[in-house]
């Protein structure tokens, strides 16, 4: 409900993208500073101390209602939910802008041309603008794994080899079964 609230405020103020950037900056700042994260997320640190730290770091950097939103989270003792709120906000904003995120895993880095071609192909299939988030995992050997929401396309060489192994094992079991019957 907090993500929905800040999303609705951003829409009302026609600042969907800028609020997303501000929230992302808040999230990365907190994530990048272990001491700050510990202070903000620790249940025994008084709310006033947390709010003072937020004021010093973020008040001049954020839109007024985004800053007040952070203070509200502290008042409601929901600051630990901030990473989940940011994730949900991005999903709501992307849905409103007809954007889908695709997590792409390859064995080697994709060239910019390959990334563009893959994004274009996925956009054609989904009817949405697709933003790629790429990961490298050498254990897939080759090919590509694409995850979009709850959909998974696994075109990795490792998976194809596993399927071949399973097929061969099934053939061996069938062959043994036939031999025993004769």
N, C-alpha and C positions, 0 to 999 in steps of 0.2 A: 504493500500500500504506500510505502514511502517513495518507492521508485515511480509509482503511478502519480503521486502528488507532485513531485518535482517535474515529471514529464508534462503534466497538465499546466503547471506554471510556465514552463518553457514554451509550450504551444501558445498559451494566452499572450505571452510577451513577444511572440514571434522570434524566439531565440533558441530554437531546437538545437542547432548545430553549435552555437557558441556555448550553451550550457553544457552540452556533451563534452566540449573541449575543456571547459573549466573543471568539470567533474573528473575527467581523465587526468588532468594535472594534479588535482587533489589526491586522487588514488595513487598516482605514480610517486608523488612527493612522500606520502605516508609509507608506501611500500619500499621506497628507496632509503628511508631513514629508520633504521631499526629502533633507535631510542624513541623517536616520535611515535612509531606504531605501538611500542610497549606502553608509553605514557597514555596514549589515547584509548587503547583497548584494555588497559588494566582496570579491573572493577573497583579497586580500592583508591584510585586517584580521584580526588574530589572533582565534581563537575565544573566548579568554578576555575580550577587549575587547568582543566582541559580546554575550557572556553577561552581562557586567557592565551593559551598557546595557539589556539586556532585564530584568535584575533591578531596576534603578532605575525603569524605566518600568512594568513589568507585574506584578512579583511580588505586590504587595499588591492588585492589581486582578483577578487571575485565580484560578480554581480551581487547586488545587495540581497536578493532573494536566495541565491545559492549559498552565500555566507550564512544567512539566517537559517537556512535548511540544515547546515552543519551544526549550528548551535541547537536547533530543535532535536537533532539526533542525540546530542549529548544530554539534553534535558530529559528526553524519553529513555535514556540509557540504551540506545540502539546503535551507538557508534561502531560496535563490532560487526554490525550488519552492512556497513558501508561498502565493502567489496561486492557483496551480492546485490546491493542497491544499484551500484554503478553498472554491473553486468545487465541487470534487468532494464535499467534506463536505456542502455545501448540497444537492447533488443526492441524496446518500444519505439525508440527513435528510428531505428533502421526499418522497422515494419512500416512506419508512417512515411518514410522516404522511399519505400520499395527497394530496399537494399538487403541483400543476403550476404552473410559471411561464410566463407568456405575455408575450412582448415585443410591444407594440402600438405601431405607428407611425401617426400621423395628421397631417394638415396643420395642424389647429388643436387646441388643448387640449380634451380631453373634459370634460364636466361630471361631477360626482360621480354623478349619476343615470345618465349614459351609461356610465361606467366600471362601475357596479354591474350594469347590464343586460348589458353585454358579458361581464363575469366570470360572471354567472349563466348566460348562454347557453353559454359555453365549458365551464362546470362540468357542465351538462346533457349536452353532447356527449361530454366526456371521462370523466365519472363521478368526477372529482376536484375538490377545492377548487382554484380557480384564483386565482393572485395575478398582477395585472397590473403590468408595468413599462412605463410609457408614454414614448414619444419623440415629438418634434415634428419633422416634415420637410416644409416647405412645397412641396418639389418634387413631392410625390405629388398635389398639387392638391386632392384631396378623397378621401373614402373611408377605408379602413383596411387596414393590413397587419398580420397576426398571425403570429408565429413561436412555435411551441411545440415545443421539442426539434428534431427533424429535419423537422417539418411546417411548411409555409408556406401561408398563405391571403392572396392578394394581391387585395384588392378596391379598389385605388386607382384613381382617375380616370386617372392617368398611364398605368397599365397598360392600362386599357380603351381609351384613345386610341391606344396603341401597337398593340393588337390590331386596332382599326378601321383604322389606317393599313396594317397588314400585309394585311388582308382586301381593302382597296381596291387595293393594289398587285398582289395576286394576280388581282383582277378585271381590272385594266388589262392584265396580261400575257396573260391568257386571251383578252381581247377582241382584242389585237394578233395573237395566234396564230390566231384564227378569221379575222380579216381577211386575213391573209397566205395562208391556204389557199384562199380564194375566188377 
